[in-house]
Amino acid sequence: MNRGIGWIFVADECVFDTFPIVGVFFEAHRKVFAMGGSLFAGCLFSFFAVQSRGKFLCSVFFCYLCGMEALLGKNIEELRVVAQAVGLPKFAATQLAEWIYKKGATSFEQMTNISLAGRKALAEHYTLGMSEPVSVAESTDGTKKYIFVVGGGLRIESAYIPDGDRATLCISSQAGCKMGCKFCFTGRGGYHGDLTVAEILNQICSLPEREKITNVVLMGMGEPLDNPDNVMRALEVMTSAWGFGWSPTRVTLSTVGVIPNLRRFLDESQVHLAVSLHNPFSDQRKEIMPVEKAFPIRDVVALLKEYDFTHQRRVSFEYIVLKNTNDTPEHIKELCRLLDGLKCRINLIRFHAIPDSPYVSPDSEKMIRFRDTLTKKGIMTTIRASRGEDIKAACGLLSGEAGRK
Ligand code: SF4
């Protein structure tokens, strides 16, 4: 993501309108700052900016100019380096990780078991990397859609889905998506950038319901395995003892099947996997999922058959049912052939209509028949309840209204 441009958008709206001359000289200033002779100029700028429009945006802008790094997303080794860099003992890394990942600290001042001098030094050189959602919409079924602004000045969305004792958070891994699946609104909007590790984790850390989350699914905007380094690090933070300390079974990553990164994910993580299947016939899948040309579903399934899913780790296949398109007896037969020998389940999802789409949602009876036939043939199949459709938080609807601020 182009951070330079991104922050110009943020600054453009909050500061440059008050100080237009600053916008003109922005790039020149940034270069001076980047060369390291800028702290004084940065302070001066921030001072004027704070006078005009509030501390938060300006301090974010100042952090950018001075290149302050976020601690959110760093692993324990990297936090050790941070601790040493600001003159703290190595064990302070464990304290930092605890404050950030377990206690949900939102400022360095809260870290009371770290010396005052240490906290001051941390605040001078780093940010925590948290930023609250800018808006929320609530569905009649209790689902909430949160919008976060990320570094490119773009809006990304997360869906919080409470359900009895469980509360699932669906998070995004990219702003937009390159994959262009025909049934998905996110895909239609194109790709705008990868989320950083901090931006992925911030959707959890800055969620007002953070303490209630029981499960996280990476099924929001973007293809997680198209942003593999940041996604794998985010999974490491979620499942490491020094991080959130969650069991990997609380997390599910959904992918269209980017094979090289899928192998890496299967080797390096134990979290559950959901594969977007949607059609077992290659020529038909190509029509709705261009990724089939590069990574055919039969190759994805062949790769999965090399791994063991008979214990804790689960693999499931997502299947958006499109009326008279992928819901015939031939599709059922081919699905059984394709998945033969793999312990898995299929989740049927009713298609959620998007504007100008040729696809139509099936009726409930057809969905139930489809489910029952697959189950009789030995594939455990469920119908996923649609949640948050009225606020466009349901599957395939995220990002419809997202875009630049
Ligand atoms: S379904 Fe997923 S992979 Fe396909 S376009 Fe939408 S966000 Fe991207």
Boltz pocket constraint, residues with backbone or C-beta under 6 A from the ligand:
constraints:
  - pocket:
      binder: B
      contacts: [[A, 176], [A, 177], [A, 178], [A, 179], [A, 180], [A, 181], [A, 184], [A, 185], [A, 186], [A, 187], [A, 188], [A, 219], [A, 220], [A, 221], [A, 222], [A, 223], [A, 256], [A, 396]]
      max_distance: 6.0
